[in-house]
């Protein structure tokens, strides 16, 4: 039986009141779901000597081909030093190439190579399979609600970045 605590109606909408215990259960579920969501990619990355930072960089370079290093810094919210370490490895291993900007020679535009695209596909396929299975089990209404909860947890800047990616249609 699901944990629900619904308070009085206000303006025709039921207000949801959650106990600390229900919130703790939600936090724990999110923690274990994240472990499951990252488990398959972690195995693939570990076999190649990479970590989650490499995965995030590969994912967002794939989502936005020709993205700049500065844009990737903003999306990932990491330091320039840590991103440079990750990018250096990915470039040296032939997964990413950095091209000088046409309009601004100081900019570096990032692209996945064929080898990088292959790794991205393997990582994404593993996560999509897990998500597809979970979404089918939960149903369309639960999927829409889950997305709403995730978006509501984002800071406004993160939500704007996320919505920008969604609107780009990639």
C-alpha positions in Angstrom: 0.0 0.0 0.0 1.4 3.4 -1.0 2.3 6.0 1.6 -0.1 9.0 1.1 -0.9 11.8 3.3 -3.4 14.2 1.8 -4.5 17.3 3.6 -7.5 19.5 3.1 -8.5 20.7 -0.3 -7.5 24.3 -1.3 -8.8 25.8 -4.4 -9.9 22.5 -5.8 -6.4 20.9 -5.5 -5.5 18.5 -2.8 -2.4 19.6 -0.8 0.1 16.9 -0.1 1.5 16.7 3.4 4.4 14.3 3.9 5.8 13.1 7.2 9.6 13.1 7.8 9.5 9.3 7.6 7.9 9.4 4.1 10.5 12.0 3.0 13.3 9.8 4.4 11.9 6.8 2.5 11.8 8.9 -0.7 15.4 10.0 -0.2 16.5 6.4 0.3 14.6 5.2 -2.7 16.3 7.9 -4.8 19.7 6.9 -3.5 19.2 3.2 -4.4 17.6 4.1 -7.7 20.6 6.2 -8.6 22.9 3.3 -7.7 20.9 1.1 -10.0 20.8 3.7 -12.8 24.6 4.1 -12.7 25.5 0.5 -12.1 25.6 -0.7 -15.7 27.5 2.4 -17.1 29.9 2.2 -14.1 30.8 -1.4 -15.2 31.4 -0.3 -18.8 33.4 2.8 -17.7 35.5 0.8 -15.1 36.6 -1.7 -17.7 38.0 1.2 -19.8 39.5 3.1 -16.8 36.9 5.9 -16.8 34.6 7.2 -14.2 31.3 9.1 -13.9 32.9 12.4 -14.8 33.9 11.0 -18.1 30.4 9.7 -18.6 28.8 13.1 -17.9 31.2 14.8 -20.3 30.6 12.3 -23.1 26.8 12.5 -22.5 26.6 16.3 -22.8 29.1 16.5 -25.7 26.8 14.0 -27.5 23.7 16.0 -26.7 25.2 19.3 -27.9 27.8 18.6 -30.6 30.3 21.5 -31.0 29.5 22.7 -27.4 32.2 24.9 -26.0 34.3 24.0 -23.0 32.8 27.0 -21.2 29.2 25.7 -21.9 30.2 22.2 -20.7 31.6 23.8 -17.5 28.3 25.6 -16.9 26.2 22.4 -17.5 28.4 20.1 -15.4 29.0 22.7 -12.6 32.6 21.5 -12.1 35.9 23.3 -11.9 37.9 24.1 -15.0 40.7 22.0 -13.6 38.6 18.9 -13.1 37.0 19.2 -16.5 40.4 19.7 -18.2 41.6 16.5 -16.6 38.6 14.6 -17.9 38.8 16.1 -21.4 42.5 15.6 -21.7 42.0 11.9 -21.1 39.1 11.6 -23.5 41.0 13.5 -26.2 44.2 11.5 -25.7 42.2 8.2 -25.9 40.5 9.4 -29.2 37.0 9.7 -27.9 36.6 13.5 -28.1 38.2 16.0 -30.4 38.6 19.7 -29.7 38.3 22.1 -32.6 39.2 25.7 -32.6 36.2 28.0 -33.0 35.7 29.6 -36.4 34.3 32.9 -35.0 36.4 33.0 -31.9 39.8 31.3 -32.1 40.0 31.2 -28.3 36.9 28.9 -28.1 37.3 25.1 -28.2 34.4 23.2 -29.7 34.0 19.6 -28.5 32.9 16.7 -30.7 32.7 13.0 -30.1 34.7 10.8 -32.5 33.3 7.6 -33.9 34.9 5.8 -31.0 33.4 8.3 -28.5 30.0 7.9 -30.1 30.2 4.2 -29.7 31.0 4.4 -26.0 28.2 7.0 -25.5 25.7 4.6 -27.2 26.7 1.7 -25.0 26.4 3.8 -21.9 23.0 5.3 -22.9 21.6 2.0 -24.1 22.3 0.5 -20.7 20.5 3.4 -18.9 17.6 3.6 -21.4 16.9 -0.1 -21.0 16.7 0.3 -17.2 14.5 3.4 -17.5 12.3 1.8 -20.1 11.7 -1.2 -17.9 10.9 1.0 -14.9 8.7 3.4 -16.9 6.7 0.5 -18.3 6.2 -1.0 -14.8 5.1 2.4 -13.4 2.8 3.6 -16.2 2.4 6.8 -18.0 0.9 8.8 -15.2 3.7 7.9 -12.8 6.3 8.8 -15.4 4.8 12.2 -15.8 4.6 12.7 -12.1 8.2 11.5 -11.6 9.4 14.0 -14.2 7.5 16.8 -12.4 9.1 15.8 -9.1 12.6 15.8 -10.6 12.1 19.2 -12.2 10.7 20.6 -9.0 13.9 19.5 -7.2 16.1 21.4 -9.6 17.4 24.9 -8.8 16.0 27.5 -11.3 19.3 27.7 -13.2 19.5 23.9 -13.5 15.9 23.8 -14.6 16.6 26.4 -17.3 19.6 24.4 -18.6 17.5 21.2 -18.6 14.6 22.9 -20.4 17.0 24.3 -22.9 18.2 20.8 -23.7 14.7 19.5 -23.9 13.6 22.3 -26.3 16.6 21.7 -28.5 14.9 18.4 -29.4 18.2 16.4 -29.3 
